[in-house]
Structure formats: C-alpha cells, structure tokens
Amino acid sequence: MTAKVIDGRKIAKNILENVAKDIKYIKSNYQIKPNITTIIIGSNPESDLYLRLRDKACNEVGIISSHLNLAEDVSEQKVIDSINELNIDEKVHGIFVQFPLPKHLAIDKIINTIDPSKDVEGFTSHNMGCMLLGEEYIIPCTPLAVLKILENEKYDVKGKDIVIVNHSNIVGKPLTALLLNRNASVSVCHIFTKNLKQYTSNAEVLITGAGVPKLITVDLVKKDAFVIDVGIVKKEDRVCGDVDFESVKDIASKITPVPGGVGPVTVACSLENMTKTINNCID
C-alpha cells in the first residue's frame, strides 16, 4: 500500500480563503489598512524564499507586507530601537523578525522586545508561556501548520505515540507543548539522541525537522505511521526534506512531501496569526 500524500497547498488555500474573509471584514468595519512589518537583517537565500511566498500571500488577501531592512552588522541596540518604534506605531499591526539572525545578536532579547500583541510568530516569552499553560492564541507558525495538517486529516492525537525529531524553540519545543495539550504521548529526539530508531520505529506519528536529507529512511518508520516532514534543505536547484520520501511512502499511511507539504501551510498559518495581531490592535 502506498501512503496518502498530503496536499499542503490545498490545505493552505482553504486557510487563506478564511483569512481573506477576515481581512475584508476588518477593512470594511474598521477602515484600517492591515500592515505587517518584517525586520530583515542581512540576507539568507532560504529565508528570502519564505519571505517572498509570504509577501505574495499577503498581497492576495489584502494585507500590506512592509520590510525594514537592516545591515548584517547592525548593532543589537539598533534592532531593539527599531522594534520599539514599530511597537508604538499605530499603523503597524504585526511584527516579524526574519530568521536566521547574525550570530552577534541575542535572539531571546530581540524577540522579547516585540509587543506580545503584535508578535505574529508567537515567539515571545508571553505567548510561549500562555501556550505552555494551554492558553493557546498566537501559536508559532510551523507547529500550528502541523496541527492544521493533523486536523485536516481528522487525526485525533489523544493517546497516540508521537515522536518529534527536533528540539528547537521554533519547532520542537512548542510543538511538544501543543501535542501534550491534546493528550498525546510525546518523545523528542535531537542530535544527542543515542538510538534514533529506538524511538522512531514505534511512532504512530513521526514529525521530523532536523534539516538532514534522507535522515528518516524506511527502516526507521513504523508500518502505517503518519509521517510529517518539516525539514527543508536546499540542494542545488531543488529543496528536499528529512525523509527518504520514495521508500517511506511505501510503508507509511500518510506522508507530507517537500516541497508542497508543511511549507505552504506554514505560510498560510502566519497569515492566520496576522489576523489575530490585527484584531489585537483594533481592540
């Protein structure tokens, strides 16, 4: 049996249709021009691609996507001052800080300068803390995309054995909290995990975001598992994920491709979060 290949673009399209309706309502009832500003420090080809996709989606639903470009060697204080200016600007309804950041900048300090009500990606300590306590509102975009995919497939995670191969603040940690909030049994693996197969081969849902091509081979996957590939790796003229797709699709029950899986849903989820920060500014 070959796995069902999840169409992330179709899921994203449905999300964006709802976002467009919300933005139309906001514009007609509050006479504002929804504006989300992204702080871009230096340049990174992979994040630039994500930014272009997000800009395109914003344009389609009627959100202004502004950019504030800063030099690679910008001082930390300059970045903080820029965020504080956006915090108090009534014409700005949401703030992104584009990752990755140059190594001389303290990520936590910069993220926590963002007003939590304008924190589109849900990375501030306030929004992360609320999520951890089960008070979910603005959720990090990639973990939210994983939830949307599971929900789209009507897959109830309650009591399921789930393995996440990623323990970052962006994906693994928030996703673990979200799944625990839904009563899943979650194991988290990472670069220091001694025997990856010991965990993954028992997972009913396997979610991977290590950024290592073909890390997840068929012998690491449980028969009929739901495999969600969050990894994105640029190889020459194409992108791929962590999963050896061609072999794993023959044993999994459902699988997300790269590209066309989690990526488009993540972009759509960022816009769904924008509607929340815009509404925060109205309130």
C-alpha positions in Angstrom: 0.0 0.0 0.0 1.3 3.5 -0.9 0.8 6.3 1.6 -1.7 9.1 1.1 0.4 12.1 0.1 -0.9 15.2 1.9 -1.5 18.2 -0.4 -0.3 21.1 1.7 -1.1 23.6 -1.0 -4.8 22.7 -0.8 -4.9 23.0 3.0 -3.1 26.4 2.7 -5.7 27.5 0.1 -8.5 26.8 2.5 -6.8 28.7 5.3 -6.1 31.7 3.1 -9.7 31.9 1.9 -10.8 32.3 5.5 -8.1 34.8 6.2 -9.2 36.9 3.1 -12.8 36.9 4.5 -11.5 38.1 7.9 -9.4 40.9 6.3 -12.3 42.0 4.2 -14.5 42.3 7.3 -11.8 44.2 9.2 -11.3 46.7 6.4 -15.0 47.3 5.9 -15.8 47.7 9.6 -12.7 49.5 11.0 -11.4 51.5 8.0 -7.8 50.4 8.5 -5.1 49.2 6.2 -3.7 46.0 7.8 0.1 46.3 7.8 2.6 43.7 8.9 6.3 44.7 9.1 9.2 42.3 8.8 12.6 43.2 10.1 15.2 41.7 7.7 18.8 41.7 8.9 21.3 40.9 6.1 20.3 38.2 3.6 19.7 34.5 3.6 18.5 32.7 0.4 16.2 30.2 2.1 14.5 32.7 4.4 14.3 35.1 1.4 12.3 32.5 -0.4 9.9 32.1 2.5 9.6 35.9 2.7 8.6 36.1 -1.0 6.0 33.5 -0.6 4.6 35.3 2.5 4.6 38.6 0.7 2.7 37.0 -2.2 0.1 35.5 0.1 -0.3 38.9 1.9 -0.9 40.7 -1.3 -3.6 38.1 -2.3 -5.6 38.6 0.9 -5.2 42.3 1.2 -2.5 42.7 3.9 0.3 45.2 3.4 3.6 43.4 3.9 6.3 46.0 4.7 10.0 45.4 5.1 12.6 47.1 7.3 16.0 46.2 6.0 19.0 46.4 8.3 22.7 45.7 7.6 24.2 42.4 8.6 26.5 44.1 11.1 23.7 46.2 12.7 24.1 46.8 16.4 21.8 45.0 18.8 20.6 48.3 20.2 19.6 49.5 16.7 17.5 46.4 16.2 15.8 46.9 19.6 15.2 50.6 18.9 13.6 49.7 15.6 11.3 47.1 17.2 10.2 49.6 19.9 9.3 52.1 17.2 7.2 49.5 15.5 5.6 48.6 18.8 4.2 52.1 19.3 3.3 52.7 15.6 -0.5 52.5 15.3 -0.2 51.9 11.5 1.8 48.6 12.2 -0.4 45.7 13.2 2.1 42.9 13.5 5.9 42.4 13.6 8.1 39.6 12.3 11.9 39.3 12.8 13.2 37.3 9.9 15.4 34.3 10.9 18.2 33.4 11.0 19.8 36.3 12.8 23.5 37.2 12.7 25.4 35.5 15.5 26.3 38.7 17.3 22.6 39.3 18.1 20.9 37.9 21.1 17.8 36.2 19.7 15.8 36.0 23.0 16.5 39.6 23.9 15.4 40.8 20.4 12.2 38.6 20.3 11.1 39.7 23.7 11.3 43.3 22.7 8.3 42.7 20.5 5.0 43.7 22.0 3.3 40.3 22.5 0.1 41.6 21.0 2.0 42.3 17.7 4.0 39.1 17.9 2.9 37.3 14.7 5.1 34.3 15.1 4.2 33.7 18.8 7.8 33.5 19.9 7.8 36.0 22.8 8.0 34.5 26.3 4.5 35.7 27.0 2.9 33.9 24.1 5.1 30.8 24.5 4.2 30.7 28.2 0.5 31.0 27.5 0.7 28.2 25.0 2.6 26.0 27.5 -0.2 26.6 30.1 -2.8 25.6 27.5 -3.9 29.2 26.8 -3.3 29.0 23.0 -3.8 32.1 21.0 -0.9 33.1 18.9 1.0 29.9 18.1 4.3 29.5 16.3 3.6 29.1 12.6 5.3 25.8 11.8 3.9 23.9 14.9 0.5 25.4 14.0 0.9 24.1 10.4 1.5 20.6 11.8 -1.7 20.8 13.8 -3.6 22.0 10.8 -2.4 19.0 8.8 -3.4 16.6 11.5 -6.8 18.3 11.9 -7.4 18.3 8.1 -6.9 14.5 8.2 -9.3 14.3 11.2 -6.4 12.6 13.1 -7.0 12.6 16.8 -3.6 12.6 18.6 -5.1 11.7 22.0 -3.2 8.8 23.4 -1.1 8.4 20.3 2.7 7.8 20.4 4.3 10.7 18.7 8.0 11.3 18.0 9.4 14.7 17.1 12.9 14.8 15.7 13.7 18.5 16.5 14.1 20.3 19.9 14.4 23.9 18.7 12.4 26.8 20.2 10.8 27.3 16.7 9.5 23.8 16.1 10.2 21.0 18.5 9.6 22.6 21.9 6.3 24.5 21.1 5.0 21.5 19.1 5.7 19.2 22.0 3.6 21.5 24.3 0.8 21.7 21.8 0.6 17.9 21.4 0.7 17.4 25.2 -2.1 19.9 25.5 -4.0 17.4 23.3 -3.1 14.4 25.4 -0.6 12.8 23.1 2.3 10.8 24.4 5.3 12.7 23.0 9.0 11.8 22.7 11.6 14.4 21.5 14.8 13.4 19.7 17.7 15.5 18.6 21.4 15.5 17.7 22.3 14.0 21.1 19.8 11.1 20.9 21.8 7.9 21.0 19.5 5.5 19.2 17.1 7.3 16.9 15.5 4.1 15.5 14.5 3.0 19.0 12.1 6.0 19.2 11.0 6.5 15.6 10.2 2.8 14.8 7.5 2.9 17.5 5.9 6.2 16.5 2.4 6.3 15.3 3.1 9.9 14.2 6.6 10.8 13.2 7.4 14.5 12.8 10.9 15.5 11.7 12.6 18.8 11.2 16.3 18.2 11.5 17.3 19.6 8.2 19.3 16.4 7.3 18.4 14.9 3.8 17.3 11.3 4.0 17.8 11.1 7.7 14.5 9.2 8.0 14.8 6.0 6.0 12.3 3.3 5.7 13.8 1.1 8.4 13.2 4.0 10.9 9.5 4.2 10.3 6.6 2.1 11.8 4.2 0.5 9.4 1.2 2.7 8.8 2.8 5.7 10.6 1.7 9.3 9.8 4.9 11.0 8.6 5.2 14.8 8.7 8.4 16.2 7.2 9.1 19.8 8.4 12.7 19.7 7.2 13.7 22.0 4.3 17.2 21.6 2.8 18.3 23.4 -0.4 20.2 21.1 -2.7 21.5 22.7 -5.9 18.3 23.6 -7.8 15.8 22.0 -5.6 14.7 21.6 -2.0 14.1 18.4 0.0 13.2 17.3 3.5 14.5 14.9 6.1 12.5 11.9 4.8 13.6 9.5 2.1 10.2 10.0 0.5 10.2 7.4 -2.2 10.9 4.5 0.2 9.0 5.7 3.2 5.8 6.4 1.2 5.5 2.6 0.7 5.2 1.9 4.4 3.6 5.0 5.9 -0.2 5.5 5.9 0.1 9.3 5.3 3.1 11.5 4.4 3.8 15.1 3.6 6.1 15.9 0.6 8.8 18.5 0.4 8.1 20.8 -1.3 4.3 21.2 -1.2 3.6 19.8 2.3 4.2 21.7 5.5 5.8 24.8 3.9 2.6 26.2 2.2 0.6 25.6 5.4 3.2 27.4 7.5 2.9 30.5 5.2 -0.9 30.3 5.5 -0.7 30.0 9.3 1.5 33.1 9.5 -1.3 35.0 7.8 -3.9 33.5 10.2 -1.8 34.7 13.0 -1.7 38.2 11.4 -5.5 38.4 11.7 -5.1 37.9 15.4 -2.5 40.6 15.9 -4.5 43.0 13.7 -7.6 42.3 15.9 -5.4 42.9 19.0 -4.5 46.4 17.6 -8.2 47.1 17.0 -9.2 46.1 20.5 
